[in-house]
Amino acid sequence: MDGDRAGLLERLLNGVSGKVSVIGSMNADYSIRVKHLPHPGETVRGDEIKLTPGGKSANQAVCAATLGADVMMVGVIGRDSNAEFLMTSLGEAGVDTRFVRRCDAPTAATLIVVDAAGENTIAYSPGSNDLLTPALVGECARSLCMTSVLGLCLESPLPAVVEGARVCHDHGVEVLLNCSPLSGKLPHELVDAADVFLFNEQEFFDCTGLKRPHGDDSARYDWDDLASTAADLGFDRLIVTLGARGSVVVDGGSCVHIDPYHVVPTDTTGCGDAFMGTILAGLASGYSLAESAEMASAVSAFAATRMGAQPSYGTANEVLGALGMR
């Protein structure tokens, strides 16, 4: 690794601090490893089923807390054994769960199939996550507004997501929206209330309505031109992840490409959430968007070398050690 890049990464990872809030989903993840992902109608023999804590929002909260941020989680779980399992994982990571509410619905769950190359398919049962309401967001508004940055995703009911963004934005809390899972256009009130947007490549074009130039070769895209057009639509600060090609950061009219950290993947489940959680930790620490994305590139790469979502997230020392810097 380039010495300047290694030094920057070490400084960033060792300087994480600040207060983060996350509103959203918590799931019990049931995963199974197979040689290849099953085709429609095909049954594939796999290894033993493993239960791990997940949910996009809970994953992001755990990742940020593991890196050293002070994190508060807002969401809804059931009264079953999976709920206790998720609360234990959040507590062990040091996440504040005062505003995690209980309900009589089953705790949300996902079924994840992972192939030999680390790729996965996921089926999602929202359960208790569907009971997250604007009223619950209102109950914890004062505490939300005492944090530096709010993390949101689209795995929760949209009215609660919009309310969280509006409350925090109006009180000067930076709002980071992970535009996943995306289904259609974002409501104008959510675009107006969010300060930073995190997309993957497909989500960026689907959400903005822009056409892909030069086919699917993002290396040939004029990102300055794309960023200018996206800014006119309200997306003026954003990160677009490009998988194995790294990411692009757009901030203040400039575009910066962040190179990936290359690893041999074991399981990519939760890597996107590791990226998002690290951005939250970076912004709360006062880092620039580009610095946060540099750190997120390393943390999400490290997560791909371990199984599961939350169990794959590492401390600063673990990430640096895996990349040969300890």
N, C-alpha and C positions, 0 to 999 in steps of 0.2 A: 504494500500500500504506500502511496506517496506520503512522504514525511509531513508535509504541510496539512494534508487531509487527515492523517492520523492524529496530528496534534490538535486540529480543530475538533475532531470527533471526541477526543478524550476530554477536552475543555468543556464541551457541551454536555456530555453525559455526566460529568462530575459536578455540574453546576445547576442541576435541576432543582427547582423549588417552586413556591407559589401555590395558589389555590385554584382548583378546578372543580366544576360541577358537571355532572352528566345526567341527562334525563332520558329514560328509555327502557330498552328491553333487557330481560334476563331469561336465559333458557338453560335447560338441561340438555346437553349434547350427547346423543348416542352414536358412536362411530364404530365402523368396521373396516378393516383393511382387506382389499381384494387384489388379485393380479391385474385385473382390468375392470373398468367401470361397466356395469351390465348394459346391454342393449335392450330396447323395448321387448318385453316378453321373455328375456333371458334371466336365468337364475345362476348366480356366480357364488361359489363357495368362498367364504372368508374366514378371517381369524376371529378370536373371541371379541364380543361386543364390549366396548369400553364406555363408561359414563364419565363425562368431564363437564365442568361448569362452563357456560357460554352465554350467548346473547350478545349482539353487537355492542350495545351500550355498556353492559357489564364488563365485556372484554376490554373495551376502551378505558373504562375506569380502573380496572385492575392493572393494565399496562402502565398507565400514567402514575398510579400509586407505587408500583414496583420500581419505577425509575426515580421516585423521590418526591413526587408532587403530593400535595394535601388535597384529597379527592372526596367529594360528596356525591352519593348516588341517589337518584329519585326514580322510583318505579313501583311495579305491583307484582307480587308473587302469590302463590296459593298457600295452602296450609298442609301440604303433603311433604313427603320425605325429600323430594327434589328441591323444594323451597329451602329446607334446612341445609341441604347440600350447597346451594348457591350462596346462602348467607354466610356459611362457614368460609367459603373461598374468598368472598369479599372482605370478611373480617380479617382473615389471615394476611391479605394484601394491605390492610390498614385503611380500607375504604370506609368512610362515614356512612352508615346505613340508617340513620334516624328517619329518613323520609322514604324508606322502602315499606310500602303498605301491604297488608295481607288481604286476601279475598277467598271466596269459596270455589272459584274456578280452578281447574288444574294449572299448575305452573307450566309455562311455555316449554316446548321441547323441539329439538331438531333431530333428524335422522341423517347421518353423514356417511357417505361411502367414499373411501380413499383408495386410489390405485397405487401401483408400485412406484410410479413417478411422482407421487405426492399430490396429484390433482384430485379434485373431489366433486361430488354432487351432493346437494343438500335439499331436504324437504323440511318444511317449517310448520309447526302447529302453534299458533299464537297464544292460545289459552289466556292466562292472566294478563299478558301484555296488552291485550285489547281493552283492558279496563283502566288504563292510564288516561286520566281526564284533565281538562284545563283546571278544574276545581282543585285537584291535588297539586298541580303546579302553583296555583294561587296560595295554597297553604304554606308552601315553603319559599315563597317569593323573597321574603326578607333575607333568608340564608343564601339563596341563589345570588342575590345582588351583592353579597359580601365576597364573592369569588372573582377571580380575574378573567376567567374564560369559561364558556358553557359549550359542552359538546352535545350535539344532536345527530340523530340519524333517522331514516324513514322506515324503521322496523316497528315503530309505535304509531298509534292513532294520530293522524295529521292535526286535528284540533289541539291536542296537547303539545305537539311539536311547535306549532305556530305560536301558541300562548307562551311557551318557554322562551322562544326566540324574541317575541315582542317585549316581554317583561324585562329580560336581561339587556336587550339592546337599548331600551328606553332608559335604563339606569347605568349605562356606560360599561356593561360587561361585554367583552368581545364574544361574539357568537360564531362558532365553527360548525358548519353543517356538512355532514357526510351524506352525500346524495345517493344513498344506497339503503335498501333496494329501491331502485327508481321505477315508477310506473306512471308514465305520462309527465306532463309539465308541472313544474312547481307553482303553487299559488303565488300571486304577486306579493301578498303580505309577508310571505316567508322569505322571498328573495330580498325584499326591502329590509327585513329585520336581521338577516344573516350578514355577517361581516366578512367571512372567509368561507369558501366552498371547496370541498374535497370531492373530486370525481375520479373514476377510472376513465379510460379513453372513450369507451362506448357511452358511458353516462354523460360525458361532456358534450358529445355531439347530439345525443338524444334530448338532453335538457335544454341546450341552447338553440337547437334547430339548425345549426350550421352544417354545411356539407363537408364531407371529408375531401380535402384536396389530394391529388396524386394517389388515389386508391387507399390502401391500408398501410402504406409505408410512412409511419409517423416521423421517421428520420428526415423526410423530405418536406414536412409541413412547415409553412411560414408561421411559427407560433406568435410572432409579434403581430401579424395581421389578424390571426384568430383571436388573440387576446384583446385587440382593439375593438373588434366586432362584439366579442362577449361582454366587454365593459359597457358598451352601449345598451346591452340588454340587462344590465344590473350586476353582472358578474365581474367585478373589477379587481378582486383579490381572490386568487384560486390556486389550487394545486391539481394537476392532472397526473395520475399515476399511469405508467406505461409498461407495467409488468417487468420483464427482464431488461427493458431498455431504460429503467430508472423513472424519473418524473420530471415534470416541468412546473416551475413556480412562476406565477404572474403576480407582481406586486408593485404598485406605484408606476405602472406603465412600462416596467421592464420584465423581460423573460429570462429565467435562469434554468439551465438543464442540470439536474442532479443525477450523477452517475449511480448505478446500482452497486451493491456489494455482492459479489458472487459467492454462492455457497452451494453445496449439494443438498437439495431439498428432501426432507422426510415426509412432511405434511404441511400443505399450504393453508390449512384451516386456521382462520383467525389472523392471518398475516395482514390483511387489509385493516383489521381492527387495531393491530399493533402499530401500524403506520399512523392511524388516526389518533390513538391514545398518546403516541409520542409527540405528535403535532400539538395536542392539548398541553402536554407537559412543557414543551418548548415555548409556546406562547405565554403560558403562565409564568415562565422563568424570565420573560422579557426578551427572548430570542426573536430574531427576524423570522419571516416565513421561510426564507431560504435556509437559514441555519436549522430551523425546526425540521425541515424536510431532509436535510443532510443527516440529522440524527435519526429520523424515522426510517430512512433507507437502511441504516445499519441494524436498527432494532427489529424491523420486520424481516430482514434477511436472517437474523439469528433465530427468530420464531419459526421460520420454515425448516430449521434443522431439528425441531422437536415435535412430538406428537401432541395433538389437541390445540385448543385455543389458549385459555388462561394458563394452563400448566407449561406452555411453551415460552412465556414471557420472562425475560431476564432482567437482572439488576445491571447497573452500569458496569460493574466489574465482570459479570458473566459475559456481557456482550463484548466488551473490550478483550477479554481473554479468548473468546471464540474467534475473534478476528486477528489474533496474534499480537495483541498489544498489552498483554499481562504475562 
